[in-house]
Amino acid sequence: MTITPPPQPDPTPPNPESPAARADRRLIELLQELRVLQTGVQIVFAFLLGVAFTPRFAELGDTQQDIYVTTLLLAVLASAVFATPVALHRGLFHHPGKERIVRVSVRVAQLGLVLLASALSGAVLLVLDVVLGAPAALVITSAIALVFAGLWFVLPWAVRRPLRDTD
């Protein structure tokens, strides 16, 4: 009785992509991801805009108002940065260097994630400072910032590290 090993999967994809098709697919995937992120930024921004028009805003101390202004500006910058790949795509739609557009757009999106994490952390800091006081707010916000860094940057790096870029 002979045992035959199970068939091995074919290592080549059934329909290999051309570099141009791969760049198109990657750009479409990135733009879809950015739509989700942009909605989140808009919600945070709307929340922050509303805060300034509440009666309690005048009671905030100078430091809390500085946190508010910084957080508001980080949210605006995150929105602008997340829209940049869309503008690149529109402005360079028929440009032959789509692979370069994808590489630049990925870097820009990573910057947007840093700005968004900073804006969300700032919003948490502001709310917790008002509710719990500065010491507790700083500790909790630091933990939140570490969670963002771990999930959004360290985890993808750790998962990608042993893999080859095959997609």
DOLO-558380 format. One line per field, with one value per residue: x, y, z of N, C-alpha, C in turn. Coordinates in nm, 2 decimals, m for minus. Layout:
# DOLO-558380
n.xx	c(X / ...);
n.yy	c(Y / ...);
n.zz	c(Z / ...);
ca.xx	c(X / ...);
ca.yy	c(Y / ...);
ca.zz	c(Z / ...);
c.xx	c(X / ...);
c.yy	c(Y / ...);
c.zz	c(Z / ...);
//
This chain:
# DOLO-558380
n.xx	c(0.08 / 0.07 / 0.12 / 0.00 / 0.10 / m0.10 / m0.24 / m0.05 / m0.11 / m0.14 / 0.12 / 0.11 / m0.10 / m0.43 / m0.50 / m0.27 / m0.19 / m0.12 / 0.14 / 0.01 / m0.26 / m0.25 / m0.17 / m0.40 / m0.59 / m0.49 / m0.51 / m0.78 / m0.87 / m0.74 / m0.87 / m1.13 / m1.09 / m1.02 / m1.26 / m1.41 / m1.25 / m1.26 / m1.52 / m1.53 / m1.35 / m1.49 / m1.71 / m1.59 / m1.48 / m1.72 / m1.83 / m1.64 / m1.66 / m1.92 / m1.87 / m1.75 / m1.97 / m2.12 / m2.27 / m2.10 / m1.85 / m1.72 / m1.64 / m1.42 / m1.07 / m0.76 / m0.57 / m0.73 / m0.88 / m0.67 / m0.60 / m0.84 / m0.84 / m0.60 / m0.68 / m0.90 / m0.77 / m0.60 / m0.79 / m0.90 / m0.67 / m0.63 / m0.85 / m0.80 / m0.56 / m0.65 / m0.81 / m0.64 / m0.52 / m0.75 / m0.77 / m0.53 / m0.57 / m0.79 / m0.67 / m0.46 / m0.56 / m0.53 / m0.27 / 0.05 / 0.21 / 0.09 / 0.16 / 0.34 / 0.17 / 0.01 / 0.20 / 0.27 / 0.02 / m0.04 / 0.16 / 0.07 / m0.18 / m0.10 / 0.02 / m0.22 / m0.35 / m0.19 / m0.24 / m0.52 / m0.53 / m0.41 / m0.59 / m0.82 / m0.72 / m0.67 / m0.93 / m1.03 / m0.86 / m0.94 / m1.22 / m1.19 / m1.03 / m1.20 / m1.40 / m1.27 / m1.04 / m0.71 / m0.47 / m0.57 / m0.68 / m0.46 / m0.32 / m0.50 / m0.55 / m0.29 / m0.27 / m0.47 / m0.35 / m0.13 / m0.27 / m0.38 / m0.13 / m0.03 / m0.23 / m0.27 / m0.02 / 0.21 / 0.11 / 0.03 / 0.29 / 0.42 / 0.28 / 0.32 / 0.60 / 0.72 / 0.63 / 0.63 / 0.59 / 0.34 / 0.09);
n.yy	c(m0.12 / 0.21 / 0.54 / 0.84 / 1.17 / 1.46 / 1.66 / 1.95 / 2.30 / 2.51 / 2.73 / 2.96 / 3.23 / 3.19 / 3.39 / 3.59 / 3.92 / 4.21 / 4.46 / 4.72 / 4.65 / 4.55 / 4.78 / 4.94 / 4.79 / 4.80 / 5.07 / 5.12 / 4.96 / 5.10 / 5.35 / 5.28 / 5.20 / 5.44 / 5.59 / 5.49 / 5.56 / 5.84 / 5.90 / 5.85 / 6.05 / 6.27 / 6.25 / 6.28 / 6.54 / 6.69 / 6.65 / 6.78 / 7.04 / 7.11 / 7.11 / 7.36 / 7.53 / 7.49 / 7.56 / 7.50 / 7.52 / 7.77 / 7.75 / 7.59 / 7.55 / 7.72 / 7.53 / 7.32 / 7.43 / 7.47 / 7.21 / 7.14 / 7.31 / 7.22 / 6.95 / 6.98 / 7.10 / 6.89 / 6.70 / 6.83 / 6.84 / 6.56 / 6.50 / 6.64 / 6.52 / 6.25 / 6.29 / 6.34 / 6.12 / 6.07 / 6.31 / 6.29 / 6.07 / 6.16 / 6.39 / 6.27 / 6.08 / 5.94 / 5.91 / 5.76 / 5.66 / 5.50 / 5.32 / 5.45 / 5.66 / 5.50 / 5.42 / 5.67 / 5.75 / 5.55 / 5.61 / 5.87 / 5.81 / 5.66 / 5.87 / 6.01 / 5.83 / 5.85 / 6.12 / 6.10 / 5.92 / 6.08 / 6.29 / 6.16 / 6.07 / 6.32 / 6.41 / 6.23 / 6.28 / 6.55 / 6.52 / 6.33 / 6.48 / 6.68 / 6.53 / 6.35 / 6.47 / 6.59 / 6.41 / 6.14 / 6.15 / 6.18 / 5.94 / 5.74 / 5.83 / 5.81 / 5.53 / 5.47 / 5.59 / 5.42 / 5.18 / 5.25 / 5.29 / 5.03 / 4.87 / 4.99 / 5.03 / 4.88 / 4.61 / 4.56 / 4.58 / 4.37 / 4.15 / 4.17 / 4.15 / 3.88 / 3.80 / 3.78 / 4.04 / 3.98 / 4.04);
n.zz	c(0.00 / m0.10 / 0.00 / m0.11 / m0.13 / m0.05 / m0.31 / m0.40 / m0.37 / m0.66 / m0.70 / m0.86 / m0.93 / m1.08 / m1.27 / m1.34 / m1.24 / m1.42 / m1.38 / m1.40 / m1.36 / m1.10 / m0.96 / m1.01 / m0.87 / m0.61 / m0.56 / m0.57 / m0.36 / m0.15 / m0.17 / m0.10 / 0.17 / 0.27 / 0.25 / 0.46 / 0.68 / 0.65 / 0.71 / 0.98 / 1.07 / 1.01 / 1.18 / 1.43 / 1.40 / 1.37 / 1.63 / 1.77 / 1.67 / 1.77 / 2.04 / 2.11 / 2.11 / 2.33 / 2.64 / 2.86 / 2.76 / 2.80 / 3.06 / 3.06 / 3.13 / 3.05 / 2.96 / 2.89 / 2.69 / 2.51 / 2.45 / 2.32 / 2.09 / 1.97 / 1.92 / 1.75 / 1.53 / 1.46 / 1.38 / 1.15 / 0.99 / 0.96 / 0.81 / 0.57 / 0.49 / 0.46 / 0.24 / 0.04 / m0.12 / m0.28 / m0.42 / m0.55 / m0.71 / m0.87 / m0.99 / m1.13 / m1.29 / m1.55 / m1.56 / m1.63 / m1.43 / m1.21 / m1.01 / m0.86 / m0.77 / m0.60 / m0.41 / m0.29 / m0.20 / m0.01 / 0.19 / 0.25 / 0.36 / 0.58 / 0.73 / 0.78 / 0.95 / 1.18 / 1.24 / 1.28 / 1.50 / 1.69 / 1.70 / 1.80 / 2.04 / 2.16 / 2.18 / 2.37 / 2.58 / 2.64 / 2.72 / 2.93 / 3.10 / 3.18 / 3.30 / 3.48 / 3.58 / 3.54 / 3.60 / 3.59 / 3.34 / 3.17 / 3.22 / 3.12 / 2.86 / 2.76 / 2.76 / 2.57 / 2.34 / 2.31 / 2.25 / 2.00 / 1.86 / 1.88 / 1.75 / 1.50 / 1.39 / 1.49 / 1.50 / 1.21 / 1.10 / 1.24 / 1.14 / 0.87 / 0.85 / 0.84 / 0.60 / 0.24 / m0.01 / m0.19 / m0.30);
ca.xx	c(0.00 / 0.15 / 0.05 / 0.03 / 0.08 / m0.21 / m0.19 / m0.01 / m0.18 / m0.05 / 0.17 / 0.09 / m0.24 / m0.49 / m0.50 / m0.17 / m0.21 / m0.01 / 0.17 / m0.09 / m0.38 / m0.22 / m0.17 / m0.54 / m0.66 / m0.44 / m0.56 / m0.93 / m0.88 / m0.70 / m0.97 / m1.24 / m1.06 / m1.02 / m1.40 / m1.45 / m1.18 / m1.30 / m1.65 / m1.49 / m1.29 / m1.60 / m1.79 / m1.50 / m1.48 / m1.85 / m1.84 / m1.55 / m1.73 / m2.03 / m1.83 / m1.73 / m2.09 / m2.20 / m2.25 / m1.99 / m1.72 / m1.66 / m1.59 / m1.29 / m0.95 / m0.68 / m0.51 / m0.84 / m0.91 / m0.56 / m0.63 / m0.95 / m0.79 / m0.51 / m0.75 / m0.98 / m0.68 / m0.56 / m0.90 / m0.90 / m0.55 / m0.65 / m0.95 / m0.73 / m0.47 / m0.72 / m0.87 / m0.53 / m0.52 / m0.86 / m0.73 / m0.42 / m0.64 / m0.86 / m0.58 / m0.36 / m0.64 / m0.48 / m0.12 / 0.10 / 0.28 / m0.01 / 0.22 / 0.40 / 0.06 / m0.03 / 0.30 / 0.26 / m0.11 / m0.02 / 0.23 / m0.02 / m0.28 / m0.03 / 0.02 / m0.36 / m0.38 / m0.12 / m0.32 / m0.65 / m0.51 / m0.38 / m0.71 / m0.90 / m0.66 / m0.69 / m1.07 / m1.04 / m0.79 / m1.03 / m1.34 / m1.15 / m0.98 / m1.32 / m1.48 / m1.19 / m0.93 / m0.59 / m0.39 / m0.64 / m0.70 / m0.33 / m0.29 / m0.59 / m0.52 / m0.16 / m0.30 / m0.54 / m0.26 / m0.06 / m0.35 / m0.37 / 0.00 / m0.01 / m0.32 / m0.26 / 0.12 / 0.29 / 0.05 / 0.05 / 0.43 / 0.45 / 0.21 / 0.38 / 0.74 / 0.77 / 0.57 / 0.68 / 0.49 / 0.29 / m0.03);
ca.yy	c(0.00 / 0.33 / 0.66 / 0.95 / 1.30 / 1.54 / 1.76 / 2.08 / 2.40 / 2.58 / 2.86 / 3.08 / 3.26 / 3.16 / 3.51 / 3.68 / 4.06 / 4.30 / 4.57 / 4.82 / 4.60 / 4.55 / 4.92 / 4.98 / 4.72 / 4.85 / 5.21 / 5.11 / 4.91 / 5.21 / 5.45 / 5.22 / 5.21 / 5.58 / 5.63 / 5.45 / 5.65 / 5.98 / 5.92 / 5.86 / 6.18 / 6.37 / 6.24 / 6.34 / 6.68 / 6.74 / 6.65 / 6.89 / 7.17 / 7.13 / 7.14 / 7.50 / 7.61 / 7.45 / 7.66 / 7.46 / 7.54 / 7.89 / 7.71 / 7.52 / 7.62 / 7.75 / 7.41 / 7.24 / 7.50 / 7.44 / 7.07 / 7.14 / 7.37 / 7.12 / 6.83 / 7.03 / 7.11 / 6.75 / 6.64 / 6.90 / 6.79 / 6.42 / 6.50 / 6.69 / 6.41 / 6.13 / 6.32 / 6.36 / 6.02 / 6.09 / 6.42 / 6.24 / 5.98 / 6.24 / 6.47 / 6.20 / 5.96 / 5.87 / 5.92 / 5.63 / 5.62 / 5.47 / 5.25 / 5.56 / 5.72 / 5.41 / 5.42 / 5.80 / 5.75 / 5.47 / 5.69 / 5.98 / 5.74 / 5.63 / 6.00 / 6.04 / 5.75 / 5.92 / 6.24 / 6.06 / 5.87 / 6.19 / 6.37 / 6.08 / 6.08 / 6.45 / 6.42 / 6.15 / 6.36 / 6.66 / 6.47 / 6.27 / 6.59 / 6.75 / 6.44 / 6.28 / 6.54 / 6.58 / 6.29 / 6.02 / 6.17 / 6.16 / 5.80 / 5.67 / 5.87 / 5.74 / 5.39 / 5.47 / 5.62 / 5.30 / 5.09 / 5.30 / 5.26 / 4.88 / 4.81 / 5.05 / 5.04 / 4.76 / 4.48 / 4.54 / 4.56 / 4.24 / 4.05 / 4.17 / 4.13 / 3.75 / 3.77 / 3.85 / 4.12 / 3.89 / 4.08);
ca.zz	c(0.00 / m0.11 / 0.04 / m0.20 / m0.06 / m0.10 / m0.41 / m0.35 / m0.45 / m0.76 / m0.65 / m0.94 / m0.94 / m1.21 / m1.36 / m1.29 / m1.27 / m1.48 / m1.28 / m1.40 / m1.30 / m0.96 / m0.91 / m1.01 / m0.77 / m0.48 / m0.54 / m0.55 / m0.22 / m0.06 / m0.17 / m0.02 / 0.31 / 0.31 / 0.27 / 0.60 / 0.77 / 0.63 / 0.78 / 1.12 / 1.10 / 1.00 / 1.30 / 1.54 / 1.37 / 1.40 / 1.77 / 1.82 / 1.64 / 1.86 / 2.18 / 2.13 / 2.12 / 2.44 / 2.75 / 2.95 / 2.70 / 2.86 / 3.19 / 3.04 / 3.16 / 2.94 / 2.91 / 2.82 / 2.56 / 2.42 / 2.41 / 2.23 / 1.97 / 1.91 / 1.87 / 1.64 / 1.41 / 1.42 / 1.30 / 1.02 / 0.91 / 0.93 / 0.70 / 0.45 / 0.45 / 0.41 / 0.11 / m0.05 / m0.22 / m0.37 / m0.51 / m0.64 / m0.81 / m0.96 / m1.07 / m1.21 / m1.33 / m1.66 / m1.55 / m1.65 / m1.31 / m1.11 / m0.90 / m0.77 / m0.70 / m0.49 / m0.30 / m0.22 / m0.13 / 0.11 / 0.29 / 0.30 / 0.44 / 0.71 / 0.81 / 0.82 / 1.07 / 1.29 / 1.28 / 1.34 / 1.63 / 1.77 / 1.72 / 1.89 / 2.17 / 2.21 / 2.22 / 2.49 / 2.68 / 2.68 / 2.79 / 3.06 / 3.19 / 3.24 / 3.39 / 3.59 / 3.62 / 3.45 / 3.62 / 3.54 / 3.19 / 3.11 / 3.22 / 3.04 / 2.72 / 2.72 / 2.73 / 2.45 / 2.24 / 2.29 / 2.18 / 1.86 / 1.80 / 1.87 / 1.65 / 1.37 / 1.33 / 1.53 / 1.45 / 1.07 / 1.08 / 1.28 / 1.05 / 0.74 / 0.86 / 0.79 / 0.47 / 0.12 / m0.07 / m0.30 / m0.36);
c.xx	c(0.09 / 0.06 / 0.09 / 0.01 / m0.04 / m0.16 / m0.16 / m0.08 / m0.08 / m0.01 / 0.15 / m0.06 / m0.30 / m0.49 / m0.40 / m0.20 / m0.09 / 0.02 / 0.07 / m0.22 / m0.37 / m0.23 / m0.32 / m0.61 / m0.62 / m0.50 / m0.71 / m0.95 / m0.85 / m0.81 / m1.10 / m1.21 / m1.06 / m1.16 / m1.45 / m1.38 / m1.23 / m1.44 / m1.62 / m1.43 / m1.40 / m1.69 / m1.71 / m1.50 / m1.61 / m1.87 / m1.76 / m1.61 / m1.84 / m1.99 / m1.81 / m1.85 / m2.18 / m2.18 / m2.13 / m1.85 / m1.65 / m1.60 / m1.45 / m1.17 / m0.87 / m0.62 / m0.61 / m0.88 / m0.79 / m0.57 / m0.74 / m0.91 / m0.70 / m0.58 / m0.83 / m0.89 / m0.63 / m0.66 / m0.91 / m0.79 / m0.57 / m0.75 / m0.88 / m0.63 / m0.54 / m0.78 / m0.76 / m0.52 / m0.63 / m0.83 / m0.62 / m0.48 / m0.71 / m0.77 / m0.49 / m0.43 / m0.58 / m0.33 / m0.06 / 0.17 / 0.19 / 0.06 / 0.28 / 0.29 / 0.01 / 0.07 / 0.29 / 0.13 / m0.11 / 0.05 / 0.15 / m0.12 / m0.22 / m0.02 / m0.12 / m0.40 / m0.31 / m0.20 / m0.46 / m0.63 / m0.48 / m0.50 / m0.81 / m0.85 / m0.68 / m0.84 / m1.09 / m0.98 / m0.88 / m1.15 / m1.30 / m1.10 / m1.10 / m1.39 / m1.40 / m1.08 / m0.80 / m0.51 / m0.45 / m0.65 / m0.57 / m0.29 / m0.37 / m0.57 / m0.39 / m0.19 / m0.37 / m0.45 / m0.17 / m0.14 / m0.36 / m0.24 / 0.02 / m0.10 / m0.30 / m0.12 / 0.20 / 0.24 / 0.06 / 0.20 / 0.47 / 0.40 / 0.29 / 0.53 / 0.78 / 0.72 / 0.64 / 0.56 / 0.45 / 0.16 / m0.02);
c.yy	c(0.12 / 0.45 / 0.77 / 1.08 / 1.37 / 1.63 / 1.89 / 2.19 / 2.47 / 2.71 / 2.98 / 3.10 / 3.23 / 3.27 / 3.61 / 3.83 / 4.12 / 4.40 / 4.68 / 4.78 / 4.59 / 4.69 / 4.97 / 4.92 / 4.78 / 4.99 / 5.20 / 5.06 / 5.02 / 5.31 / 5.40 / 5.23 / 5.35 / 5.64 / 5.60 / 5.54 / 5.79 / 6.00 / 5.93 / 6.00 / 6.29 / 6.37 / 6.31 / 6.49 / 6.75 / 6.75 / 6.77 / 7.03 / 7.21 / 7.16 / 7.29 / 7.58 / 7.56 / 7.55 / 7.63 / 7.49 / 7.66 / 7.85 / 7.63 / 7.61 / 7.64 / 7.62 / 7.32 / 7.30 / 7.48 / 7.30 / 7.07 / 7.20 / 7.28 / 7.00 / 6.87 / 7.04 / 6.98 / 6.68 / 6.70 / 6.85 / 6.64 / 6.41 / 6.54 / 6.58 / 6.29 / 6.16 / 6.33 / 6.25 / 6.03 / 6.20 / 6.37 / 6.15 / 6.06 / 6.32 / 6.40 / 6.07 / 5.88 / 5.88 / 5.78 / 5.58 / 5.58 / 5.40 / 5.35 / 5.63 / 5.63 / 5.42 / 5.55 / 5.80 / 5.66 / 5.54 / 5.80 / 5.92 / 5.71 / 5.76 / 6.03 / 5.95 / 5.80 / 6.04 / 6.20 / 6.00 / 5.98 / 6.27 / 6.29 / 6.08 / 6.21 / 6.47 / 6.34 / 6.23 / 6.48 / 6.62 / 6.41 / 6.38 / 6.66 / 6.66 / 6.38 / 6.36 / 6.50 / 6.45 / 6.17 / 6.03 / 6.14 / 6.01 / 5.72 / 5.71 / 5.82 / 5.60 / 5.38 / 5.49 / 5.49 / 5.19 / 5.13 / 5.26 / 5.11 / 4.82 / 4.86 / 5.04 / 4.91 / 4.63 / 4.46 / 4.51 / 4.42 / 4.13 / 4.05 / 4.13 / 3.99 / 3.72 / 3.84 / 3.93 / 4.05 / 3.94 / 4.20);
c.zz	c(0.00 / m0.07 / m0.05 / m0.12 / m0.12 / m0.21 / m0.35 / m0.44 / m0.55 / m0.71 / m0.73 / m0.95 / m1.07 / m1.31 / m1.30 / m1.33 / m1.33 / m1.37 / m1.28 / m1.34 / m1.15 / m0.90 / m0.91 / m0.89 / m0.63 / m0.46 / m0.51 / m0.40 / m0.12 / m0.05 / m0.09 / 0.13 / 0.36 / 0.33 / 0.41 / 0.70 / 0.77 / 0.71 / 0.93 / 1.16 / 1.10 / 1.12 / 1.42 / 1.52 / 1.41 / 1.55 / 1.82 / 1.79 / 1.74 / 2.00 / 2.21 / 2.15 / 2.23 / 2.56 / 2.84 / 2.89 / 2.76 / 2.99 / 3.18 / 3.08 / 3.04 / 2.88 / 2.84 / 2.69 / 2.46 / 2.36 / 2.30 / 2.09 / 1.89 / 1.85 / 1.75 / 1.51 / 1.37 / 1.34 / 1.16 / 0.93 / 0.87 / 0.81 / 0.57 / 0.40 / 0.40 / 0.27 / 0.00 / m0.16 / m0.32 / m0.47 / m0.60 / m0.75 / m0.91 / m1.05 / m1.16 / m1.26 / m1.44 / m1.67 / m1.55 / m1.52 / m1.19 / m0.99 / m0.81 / m0.70 / m0.58 / m0.38 / m0.22 / m0.14 / m0.01 / 0.22 / 0.34 / 0.39 / 0.58 / 0.80 / 0.86 / 0.94 / 1.19 / 1.34 / 1.34 / 1.48 / 1.73 / 1.80 / 1.82 / 2.03 / 2.24 / 2.26 / 2.36 / 2.60 / 2.73 / 2.76 / 2.92 / 3.15 / 3.25 / 3.34 / 3.51 / 3.64 / 3.54 / 3.48 / 3.56 / 3.39 / 3.12 / 3.11 / 3.12 / 2.89 / 2.67 / 2.68 / 2.60 / 2.33 / 2.21 / 2.22 / 2.03 / 1.79 / 1.78 / 1.76 / 1.51 / 1.30 / 1.36 / 1.48 / 1.30 / 1.04 / 1.12 / 1.19 / 0.92 / 0.74 / 0.80 / 0.65 / 0.35 / 0.06 / m0.20 / m0.36 / m0.44);
//
